Amino acid sequence: MAKLCYFGRLTDVTGTAEEVVGLPPYVSDTGSLVSWLETERGWTGLLSDRCVRIVVNNEIQDHDIGICDTDEIGFLPPVGGG
C-alpha cells in the first residue's frame, strides 16, 4: 500500500494530511497517479497544477518517475508568505 501525503492547502482541500491506498495495476508512475487521483476523487486540476511538486520517498521529483505500492508520495503546493 502506498502512503500519500498532502501538505499545506492540499490538506484542507483533500480533507486529510495522509492516507494509505492500494494503487491500481495501471498506476505505475507519478503522472498516472495524479490522473487516477483526480479522476477518482473529482479533484480536476488540483494535483496536476504545475506548481504542485511531487515528492517520492523524500526526494522532490521534476519529472514523471516510476512508483510502486511501497512508496511514500507527497504533494507540495506552492508556499507563500509575507
N, C-alpha and C positions, 0 to 999 in steps of 0.2 A: 504494500500500500504506500502510495506517495503522500508525503506531507506537503500541503500547500499553505503558505503563509502570506498574509496580506498586511501591508503596512500603511500608516497614515490614513488619508481619506478613504482608501480602499477598504479598511476595516469597517468604517461606517456604512459604505455602500453595499458591501457583501454581507454585512451582519455578523462577521466573525473575524477573528485575528488569525485563526488557523483551522485546518481541517485535514483529515486523512481520507484519501479516496483511492479506490481501485481504478486504474486507468484502463480504458477500453483498448483492445488489441491494436487498433489503428492509430492510437496516440503514441507516437514514438519520438517526437521532437517538440521543442518549445512552441513552434508555430502551430502544430496540430493540437497541442494542449490548449493554447489560447482560443483557437477556433472552437474546440469542443466545449470549453467552459462558457464562452459567450453564447453559443447556440443553446446548450443545455440549460443554462441559467437565465437566459434572456438578457445578458449583460452586453448587448451590442455596442462595440466600440470601447468598452470600459478598459479591457486589458490590452487590446491591440493598439491603443494610443501610443504613438512613437515616443512619448515622454515617459511611459511606464517602463521601467527597467526590470529585467528578469534576472534573478539570482538562482543559480543551480549549485547546490552543495557549497554554499558560502562564497561563490565566485560570480561576480557580475558578468553577464554574457552580452556581447554586442551583436550576436547573430544567432540564427537557429542552431541549436545543438541537440543531439540525441538525449533522450531521457528514458528512465525506466521506473518501475514501481517502487524502487527502494530509495529514490532521490527525494531531497528536500528542495522545494521550489518556492521562491519568494517573488512577490510582485511589489516593486517600489514606485510609488507615484513621485512626481516632482516635489521637491521640498522648497517652500518659500518662507520668507520671514521678513522681519523688519525691525 
